[in-house]
Amino acid sequence: MTDYTAVITGGSQGIGADLAQAMLDKGWRVVSIARGRGTASHGRLEHIQADLMDADATAQAAADIASRHSVTHFIHNAGIILPNLIEDAKPADLQTLTQLHLGAALTLTQAFLPAMKEARFGRILFNASRAALGAKTRTAYGASKAGMIGMARTWALELAPHGITVNVVAPGPVLTDNFWGIIPKDSPQQADLAARLPVGRLGTPEDITHAFLFFADPKAGFITGQTLYVCGGASIGGVPI
């Protein structure tokens, strides 16, 4: 196969936008699903506005895309954090992030699987987080991101006979709007965190894109059910984030 169509959730900004551009540069078609319309414009790029925290809106977007595209790559990148200490965490936070990080992935994957199975080729990728290993104020976020890893391993077993791989990229602190929503941009806190990482710097969207492209490559068919921490060494331990 040389004709690829990638669907990227949260493809309008940050990591998703960088990955979308990298895939466009390879000559692939890209469909971005996000709440806001991205500013990027390209003949092979399509923007679909949908709130993936809304199960009905997600199902509508999934059916629409599947009716018009034979999707070969699905990258579930969209996410939010909802940080709270235990005392302030709410069951509703768990429900919201379970739908966004897991429920939306399930609905979209189910829509794209028939075309992948028919082609006997597919790449399903999750953007999880180093926080799946534990991080303060991440009750709902850490739980749902850890859920991605478990779900990906399950899907990898089920889909391997069909030529479909399922893998996870788990970033550490990356300079995106999500990061700056918690740590002020160019603040002393940002500099301190960078200094405490083993590699001595924070991540960039390009760092994460490289990892996704590795798993997305058609030649990566012998790799499935894996989680790659792209975190500057934070997953090794001893670096509070």
N, C-alpha and C positions, 0 to 999 in steps of 0.2 A: 504493500500500500504506500502511496505517496500523497494521497488526498486526505488531509486531516482537518477536522473541525473541532475546536476546543470551546467548551463552555466554562467560563470562569465566574464564580459568584464574587461579588465585591470587586469587579474588574474596573471600576471607574476611578480608583485612587490607590495610592500606596503600593503595597506588594502586588495586588491584583492588576493594577494598571501597568506596572513595570513588566509583569509576566505576559500580559496581553501584547505589549509592544514587542517583546522578544519572540513570541510565537508568530506575530504578524511578519516580523523580519525573516522568519523561516519560510514564509509563503503560505502559512496556514490561515484558515478562516477562524475568527474568534467571535463568540457571542458573550457579552458581558451582562450579567444580571446584577442590578444594584438598585437601591432606593433612589439615588440621584443619578441623573444622566451625566456621563463623563464628558470631558471636554475634548478628548481625543477623537480624531476623525480619520477614517481610512476606508478604502473601498471594500475591504474584507472584514471590517469590524461592524458589528451590530450591537446597539445598546437596547436592553430591555429593562424597563423600570418595574420593579416588584419588591414588595416588602417580604422578605423571607421569614420574618417572625409571624406572618399571617399564613396559616396553613392553606387556606383556600386560594390566596393569591399565588402561593408557591405552586400549587397543583395546576393552576391555569397557565402559568409561565412554562412549566414543564411540558404540558400537553402541546402548547403552541410551538415550542422549540422542536420537540420530537416530531411534530407533523411536517416540519419544513427542513429539518437537517438530519443527516445521519451522523450523530455525534461520535467521535472517536476518543476524545479526551474530556474528562470532567474534573475540574479542580474546584473543590469547595473551600474557598478562601475567606468568604465573608464572616465577620465576627465582631462582637463587642465584648466588653469586660464586665461591667456592673460590679465594681469593687466594693466590698463591705467586710468589716470585721464580723465575726460569728454573731455577736449580739445584734447586729443591724441587718444581717442577711435575711432574706424573705423566701418562702417557698415559691412565690411568684417569680423570683429571679431564676430559680432552677427551671421552672416551666418555660420561661422566655428563652433561656439559652439552650435548653434541650431542643426546643423547636428550631431555633436558628442553626445551631451547630450540628444537630443530629437528625431531627425530623425533616428539615429541608433537604439535607443530603440524601436521605432515604427516598423521598418523593422524586427528586430529580434523577437519581440513579435509576430508579425503577422505570422512569420514562425513557431513558437512554439505552437501557440494557438490550432491548430487542435488536437495535441496529448494531450494537457491539457484538452480540452473539452471532448475528448473521454474518458479520465480517470476520468473525473469529479473531478480533483484535479490539483492545480497549485499554485505556489507562484511566484509572480513578485515583485521584489524589486528594488528600486532606491537608489543610493548614491547621495544625494543632498548636501546641505551645510547650515550652519547657515547664510552664506552670502545671502541666499534667503530673509532674513529679512533686508538686506542692509549692505553694507560695502564699504568703500572708495576704489577706483580704481577697482571696480568690475562691471562695466556697463554690459558687455556681460556675464560674469560669473554669477552674481546675477540674471540677467534676465532669463538665461537658466535654472539655478537651481530652481528658483521660478516656471518656466514652468513645471519642473518635478513634482512638488507638485500638480499643477492643472491638469496635465495629469493623474497622478496616481489616483486622486479622481474621475475623469471621468471614467477611466478604472475600478475602483473598483465597481462603480455602474453597469456597463455593464456586468462584469464578475462574480459578486457574485452568480447569479443563476446557474453558471457552477461549483461551488466549487473552484473557483480561487480567491485568495486574492491578493491585490495590496497595498503595503505599502512603506513608505519612511523612510530612516535613514538620518538625517541631521547632519553631524559632525561639531564640532567646530575645532579649531586649533589642528591638529594631526601631530605627528612627522613622516613625510614622505618626499620623495624627492620633492613633490609639495610644501610643507611648506618651506623646506630649499632652494627652488628656489627663495623665496621671502625674507626670514629672514635667515641670515647666521647661520649655524649649531653651537651650543654652544656659540652663541654670547651674548653680554649684552642685545640685543633686545629680544632674545629668553627668557632669564631669566626674563626680565621685563614683558613680556606678560604672562608668567606662573604665576608670582606673582600677576598679576591683575585679573586672573580668580578666581571666587568664590571658586573653589576647590583647588586652589594653585598649580596646575600643568597643563602641556599640555597633550593632549590625546595621546594614542598609538594605533597602528592598532588593537591590541587585544580588546581595548575598543569598537571599532566599530564592530568588528567581533561578539562580544557577542550580540549586538543589532540585527544584521542581523540574527543570529541563532535563536533568539527569534521569529522573524517574519516568518522565514523559517520553523519552527517546524510544523509538521503535526497537532499538537494539537492547533495551533493558528488560527483555522478556523473561529473564531468569531470576528476576528480583521481585518478590511480592511479599506482602504482609510485614513489611519493615517500617521502622520509625527512625528517621535521621534527625538528630538534634543539631540544628544549625544555630549555635548559641554562644559562640566565643569561648566555650569551655564551661559555661555556667552549669550544665547538667552534670559535671564531674562532682560538684558538691562544694560547700563552704562559701558560696557567694550569695548572700541574701539579696533578693530582688524585690 
